[in-house]
Amino acid sequence: MKSALPKVLQPIAGKPLLSYVVKAAQFLAPTAIHVVYGYGGEQVRAAMAGTGISSWLLQAEQLGTGHAMQQALPALSDDHLVLILYGDVPLVNPSTLQDLVAGADSKTLSLLTVMLPDATGYGRVIRDVRGKVQKIVEEKDTTVRQRKIKEANTGVMVLPVHLLRKWLGKLRNRNSQGEYYLTDVIAMAVKDKIKVEPFIAPSISEVRGINNKLQLAEVEAQYRAQCARDLMIAGVTLIDPARIDVRGTLHTGQDVVIDANVIFEGKVILGDRVHIGSSCILRDCEIAADVQINAHCILEDAIVGAGAIIGPFARLRPGARLSSQVHIGNFVEVKNSSMGIGAKANHLAYIGDATVGARVNIGAGTIIANYDGAKKHHTTLCDDAQTGSNSVLVAPLHIGKGATVAAGSTVTKDVPPSVLAVARAKQVNIDGWKRPKKRS
């Protein structure tokens, strides 16, 4: 990968390759999940902490796939079946794995293969005249005739541990790479009259391995396309299906419309008839029905009530909690604050650590000065309060119900209900004043 980051930690949609493989395995509810690791092992273990992996098995020397499985043997029980997956093959479908596991038993080995237009780089599946699998030959050991075979080995297989243990003990590294090939167990199974049950993968994309950044980008594009297909089948309108990124989980209601270049991260819930404009980022958000999010907005850990209008160019930071019919306009930032029904901040404002009541109107250029350099302080604006343009509310502060803050005011004291607060210097006009001139 030409990277300091181990290959299995390279990201697809913001998550490590290995996490996809582990998730697919977990879907099958296995007795245990064991990971054989080598390069960058401690980094990999740290990144995957808390993901349900049963044990980590070190392969100190990389001597081939068969050698890797030898490291896993002490953790395996002879009366179990073992499913072998690869950390750089992230998109394998759990339903494919279910079929593969169902085809194996104590006397049967299941092998996942794939038909490729060009199988260059892959081991070839060799069948006899009756179509039964005989062996797998790695690319570097193939003959000219064998290289023409389109059926390739994916490396994914299910087999009984008691037989695997016997076969791994017989592996030899007499091949062009001097490695112990796990694929050699296929020929051993045939020799021992153990049934080899091949399954051809439903799609090439789900068994594609990754060995460089180009392949990483190609697989990510496949992942995006699959997410887009799933959303459209679920009834979501995507203005451009090629330009949407789902880097987590996205739950959608009916008649949702998503424009181009929108990114979803973490867990996002979209209610019915939500419209999201282009180039928005939503991270761990819950958006109620009939919300309009205009272009170029960033929302993180925010809850938005029904019928709200956000943006364009607005930012909701963690802790933003907006009730129904709230309007947040262009270049408005809300952080750790709640806004009541119908409250508005339509232009150029900062609302931080505040409780904003119903129908409050925040004038253009208003900011809440919530930080004194050491602590954050709270501000409350009660129902129907208003602030004029370019106001500064210096927390801690309480603005009473129906109160009005005059434009240009810097308010440092609580404002009683239903009054006008004016906190600005008196204007002075100086006659005869001359503007300084530059020397020529």
Long-range contacts (C-beta under 8 A, 24 or more apart in sequence): 1-211, 1-212, 1-213, 1-216, 2-212, 2-213, 3-213, 5-40, 5-43, 6-39, 6-40, 6-43, 6-44, 7-39, 7-87, 7-88, 7-210, 7-211, 8-44, 8-87, 8-88, 9-40, 9-43, 9-44, 9-47, 10-210, 10-216, 12-90, 12-216, 12-219, 12-220, 12-223, 13-220, 13-223, 13-224, 13-227, 13-245, 13-246, 13-247, 13-248, 14-247, 14-248, 14-265, 15-247, 16-47, 16-48, 17-87, 17-88, 17-90, 17-210, 18-44, 18-47, 18-48, 18-87, 18-90, 19-48, 19-51, 20-90, 20-91, 21-85, 21-86, 21-87, 21-89, 21-90, 21-92, 22-48, 22-51, 22-52, 22-53, 24-85, 24-92, 24-93, 24-94, 24-97, 25-83, 25-85, 25-97, 26-52, 27-94, 27-97, 28-83, 28-94, 28-97, 28-98, 28-101, 30-83, 31-80, 32-75, 34-72, 34-75, 34-76, 35-87, 36-68, 36-69, 36-71, 36-72, 38-62, 38-68, 63-173, 63-179, 63-180, 64-173, 64-177, 64-179, 64-180, 64-181, 64-182, 65-155, 65-179, 65-180, 65-181, 65-182, 65-183, 66-168, 66-171, 66-179, 66-180, 66-181, 66-182, 66-184, 66-185, 67-171, 67-179, 67-180, 68-182, 69-164, 69-168, 69-182, 70-168, 70-171, 70-180, 73-161, 73-164, 73-165, 73-168, 76-161, 76-164, 76-165, 77-161, 78-160, 78-161, 78-162, 78-165, 79-161, 79-162, 80-160, 80-161, 81-105, 81-106, 81-158, 81-159, 81-160, 81-161, 82-158, 82-159, 82-160, 82-161, 82-164, 83-156, 83-157, 83-158, 84-155, 84-156, 84-157, 84-158, 84-159, 84-182, 85-156, 86-155, 86-156, 86-209, 88-209, 88-210, 88-211, 89-154, 89-155, 89-156, 89-207, 89-208, 89-209, 89-210, 90-210, 90-219, 90-223, 91-205, 91-206, 91-207, 91-208, 91-219, 91-222, 91-223, 91-226, 92-156, 92-206, 92-207, 93-202, 93-203, 93-206, 96-199, 96-201, 96-202, 96-206, 97-156, 99-199, 100-156, 100-157, 100-158, 100-199, 101-158, 103-158, 103-197, 103-199, 104-158, 104-159, 104-160, 104-197, 105-160, 106-160, 106-162, 107-160, 107-194, 107-195, 108-194, 108-195, 108-196, 108-197, 109-157, 109-158, 109-159, 109-160, 109-163, 109-185, 109-186, 109-189, 109-194, 109-195, 109-196, 109-197, 110-157, 110-158, 110-159, 110-197, 110-198, 110-199, 111-153, 111-156, 111-157, 111-186, 111-196, 111-197, 111-198, 111-199, 112-154, 112-155, 112-156, 112-157, 112-198, 112-199, 112-201, 112-207, 113-151, 113-152, 113-153, 113-154, 113-198, 113-199, 113-200, 113-201, 114-151, 114-152, 114-154, 114-200, 114-201, 114-204, 114-207, 115-150, 115-151, 115-152, 115-200, 115-204, 116-150, 116-151, 116-152, 116-204, 117-150, 119-147, 119-149, 119-150, 119-151, 119-152, 120-147, 122-152, 122-153, 123-152, 123-153, 123-155, 123-183, 124-149, 124-151, 124-152, 124-153, 125-149, 125-151, 125-152, 125-153, 125-198, 127-151, 132-196, 133-186, 133-190, 133-196, 133-198, 134-186, 134-187, 134-190, 135-183, 135-184, 135-186, 135-187, 135-190, 136-183, 136-184, 136-186, 136-187, 138-175, 138-176, 138-177, 138-181, 138-183, 140-175, 140-176, 140-177, 141-175, 141-176, 151-200, 153-183, 154-201, 154-207, 155-182, 155-183, 155-209, 156-207, 159-185, 159-189, 163-189, 163-192, 163-194, 231-258, 239-278, 248-283, 248-284, 253-289, 259-295, 271-306, 277-311, 277-312, 280-311, 285-316, 288-324, 302-334, 305-341, 323-358, 332-362, 336-376, 340-383, 352-376, 353-377, 353-378, 353-379, 353-395, 354-378, 354-379, 354-380, 354-381, 354-395, 355-379, 355-380, 355-381, 356-381, 357-381, 357-382, 357-383, 357-384, 357-385, 357-401, 358-383, 358-384, 359-383, 359-384, 360-384, 360-385, 360-386, 361-385, 361-386, 361-387, 362-387, 363-387, 363-388, 363-389, 363-390, 363-391, 363-405, 363-407, 364-389, 364-390, 365-389, 365-390, 365-391, 366-390, 366-391, 366-392, 366-393, 367-391, 367-392, 367-393, 368-393, 368-395, 369-393, 369-394, 369-395, 370-395, 382-417, 385-415
